[in-house]
Amino acid sequence: MELDGFAKPGSQESSLLKRIDKDRLPKHVAVIMDGNGRWAGKRKLPRVAGHRAGIESVQDIVESSAQLGLEVLTLFAFSVENWKRPHKEVRTLMSLLKEFIRRELAKVHKNNIRFQAIGRIQELDESVRSVLRNAMRITKANTGMLLNVALNYSGRAELVDTFNQLYRDLKQNGHKSPIDEDLISNSLYTSGVPDPDLLIRTSGEMRISNFLLWQIAYSEIYVTPTFWPDFRRRHLLEAILEYQQRDRRYGGI
């Protein structure tokens, strides 16, 4: 696989890129971006410094994923449970989110990336929702990679919202056919998007943290000890190489 400007000749990234089978790339990669706080703690810095450093990783991974030709990249940015964190930290996270989108939107749009926010977006502050709506409006017609950013997201909350919507639809319109997996999948926040082929979790934690519970039923899971602020395209390539070495049987022999 040759990608102009993706990696310097002779670099580790270049070596990894040559080993990747371009015909077996995951269509959808989901990432639990974990370890910002511990990254900062190891450097005796405030947690906010870790979140700010993590923004650089987001920039690199979004750009790298689009260059590789991934169809979908989903990033777990803020969970429903994250509201339990100190108010100052939450406020800073939201400010960083708005700052990142405003700063990177032109580049995202230029690279033909479509931006989508998933989660209980209606519960976010209007200043955040305004920035999200603008980004989705501007990139709506783009045909390249879909960038899903999960905000105020919870896998269980998504299922609750989905089932409540199905119940309302059934009550209002009637539905003679049984509810099946396709109907549920098409009612999720990720409706119309293929399930993740690969789920990456940084920081070494061995759990899925209530993320895409329905969608990752048969995803390959890759855990790296690398904290998110240190995660770069080299690590993404390593994860994809590991993915390509696995035999996906979907419950078969």
N, C-alpha and C positions, 0 to 999 in steps of 0.2 A: 504494500500500500504506500503510495507516494502522495504526500500532502505538502504543497509548497508553503514554507514558512512555519510548519507545525513543529518541527524539531531541527536543531542544528545538526549538520552532518557529523557523525562520529559520537554524538551524545547518547546518553542512556535512553532517552526518549526515542531517538532515531532507531536504535537497536530493537527496542520493544515494538515499535511501529512495524518494522519489517516482519515480525513474527505473527502479527495479527492477520487473520483471515477476513478480508473485507466482505466476503459473502456470508459470514456467520456472525456478524455484529448483532448484539442485542438491539431490538427495535426500541425498547423502553427501558431506561435505567432510572431507578429511584434511589435517592440518597437521604439517609438520616445523618444530618450534619451535627456531629456531637464532639464535645471536647473543648469548646471555646473557653469555658471557665477554668478547666484544669490546665490548659495551655497557658493562660494568664497567671494562674497560681504558681506554676513552676518557675515563672519569671518574676515572681513577687510583684505582679501588676494587678490592677483592679480588673474584675471580670469584664467590664466594659471594653477594656483593651483587647480581650480575646474576641469579643463580638466584632469589633472593628477590624481586627486582623482577618477574621473569617470572611469578610466581604471580599478580600483579595482572592480567596479560594473560590468563592462563587463566580467571580469574573472569569477566572482561568478555566474552571470546569464547564461553565456555560459555553464559552468560546470553543474549548476543545471538543466538547460533545457535538456542537454544530459542525465543526470542521470534519469530524470523523464521519458524519452523516447519520447520527442517531435520529430517530423519528421523534422520540419523546424523552425529556429529562424532567423528573419530578423531584423537587427539593423540599424537605420538611423544614420549614423556617420557624414556625411558631405553633405550639400545640395549645389545645384548650387548657391543659394542665399547667402551662407556663404562666398563666395568670397568677399562680400562687407565689411566684417570685417577687422580690421586693419591687415596690412601685417604681423606684428610680431606674432599676434595671429594665423593667418592661417599657418604660417611657423611652429609654435610650434605644432599645431594640426597634421600636416603632419609628423613631427618628432615623435610625440607620437604614431601615427599610425604605423609607421615603427618599432619603438621600441617594441610596443606590439606584432606585428606579429612575429618579430624575436625571441622574448623571449618566446612566447607561442606556436609557431608552433609545436615544438616537442610534447608538451602535447596534443594539438589539434589532431595531427596525431595519437598519441598513443591511444587516446580515440575514434578513428575511425570516427572523425568528418570531413566532407567535407567542405572546405572553398570556397566561391564564392564571388566575388566582382561584384556589379551591379551599373550601372550608366554610365555616359560619361567618362569612365576610360581613353580613349585615350587622353583626355585633361589634365590629371594629369602629373606631372613631371616624367621623366623617372626613377628617383631613387625610386619613389613610385610605378610606374608600374612594375618595376623589382621585388620588394618585393612581390607584389600581384601575379604576374605570378608564382613566385617560390612557394608561398603558395598553389595556385590552382593546380600547377603541382604535388607537393608532396602528396596532399590529394585527388587527382582526383579519385582514385579507392576506397576510403573509402565508407563504406555502412551505416554508422550511421547517426546522425543528419546532416542536411545541414545548415551551418552557412552562411547566406547571409549578407554581409556588404554593405550598400548603400553608395557610395562615389561619390561626384560630381553628386548627384542624384536630380531629380525633376520629380514629377509625370507628369506634363505637357510636360516636355522635353522627357520623356519616350514615351508618346503618339505621339508626333511629330516625334520622331525617328522611331517608329513603323509604322506610316502611310506613312512616306517617304520610308521606306523599302518595304512596301507592294506596293506602287506606282511603285517603281523601278522594283519589281518582275513582276508586272502586265504588265508593259511596255515592259520588256524584253521577258517574256515567254508567255504572254497572260493568261487570266484567265476567263473562261466562267461561273464559279459559282459565285454567289454573295458573297461579303465579309460579314461574320457573326461573332458572338461573339467568337466562337471557333478559327477561323482564327486569330482574333486580339489577343486573349489570348496566342496563340501559337507563336506569334511574339513579345511579350513583353520581357523585360529583364529577367522576371521570368518564361519564357517558360518552361513547364513541371513541374512546382511547384504548388501545390494546393494553392488557395487563402487563405489569413490569416483568421483563425477562430476568433482570438482575437487580437485586436490592443490595446496596452498599451501606455499611454502617462504619463510621469512623470512631476512633477512641478506644476500640477493643471491647466495648460492652456487648454482651451476648444476649440481646433482647431486641424486640421489634417496636417497643414503645408505642403501641396503639396506632400504628401507621399502616394505612391501606390494608386493613385486615381481610377484606374480601378479595382484593385484587392480587395479593401476593401468595395465594393458595399454592401455586406451583413455581414461584419465583426462585431462582438460585440466589442464595444469600452469601455475601462476601463481607467478612469483618476484618478490618485492619486496625492495628494499634495506633496508627497515626492520628493525631488530633486534627480536627477539621482545619484550623488555620495553617497547617503544614501540608494539607492535601493538595496536590497539583496534578497536572496532566500525566506525569509519570505514574502516579498512583492509580489514576483512572485506567491507564493502559494495562497496568498489572492486574487490575480487577477484571478487565475484559479478557485478558489472556487466560486467567483462571477460569472464567466463565466458559470460554471456548474449549477448555479441556474436560468439561463435565459432560456426562451423558444424561440428557434430559429425557426421562421416560414417562413422566406424568402419571405415575402410578402403575405403569405397565411393567412387563418383565425387562 
